[in-house]
């Protein structure tokens, strides 16, 4: 099952993709942001190049990202599908992904679009804190980290991502509007867009995702069976 999450930075894609991955048990969440941050921390060649763009809230150039994703989705744990979080981020990435998946005959099944007001995500992002070890997300308002800034789950250190600082957040929103928002029309025209109200609680958003995905899957199976029956009638 090949799925994509789209939505503003801070709309809850990472959280919901992780919950859905647990729910679907053998479908991994693949976050390009997480892969890049690991590369930055490890100071790999990719990490050193990517950091220049990430710190300013810019998209990392497509030629660094696309091969990285194609390689990741070819790994054995993706054999039953995957949930992409943070990719594609522009139309060129989406077209390249479609092109690669056409060769595998494994098209994207659905694109979950988390709908939420811009001002809400700006507040969320600027108050977001993250553990440098296990990646657990805290929020100064709704889920404050322990006072000593040591993660309650793994003893890692809690920090603010440099791209969650206010001026960078505003720039990331502009980048989203210009480069990423057009993906909704792109996948909408393929009949794959599944809008989700991202302003609700984590549990309610998760419930809506599971509910709408179940319906989308049923329709997908129906269309597949209809195509198979049509082919049989023609042969
Ligand atoms: P995220 O954690 O998804 O918000 O990503 C953090 C940063 O990583 C983004 O602001 C970009 O600089 C970079 N990044 C993540 N995914 C992509 C992508 N698909 N294309 C280009 N840059 C990306």
Boltz pocket constraint, residues with backbone or C-beta under 6 A from the ligand:
constraints:
  - pocket:
      binder: B
      contacts: [[A, 9], [A, 32], [A, 33], [A, 34], [A, 36], [A, 50], [A, 53], [A, 54], [A, 55], [A, 57], [A, 58], [A, 59], [A, 60], [A, 61], [A, 65], [A, 85], [A, 86], [A, 87], [A, 88], [A, 89], [A, 93], [A, 163], [A, 172]]
      max_distance: 6.0
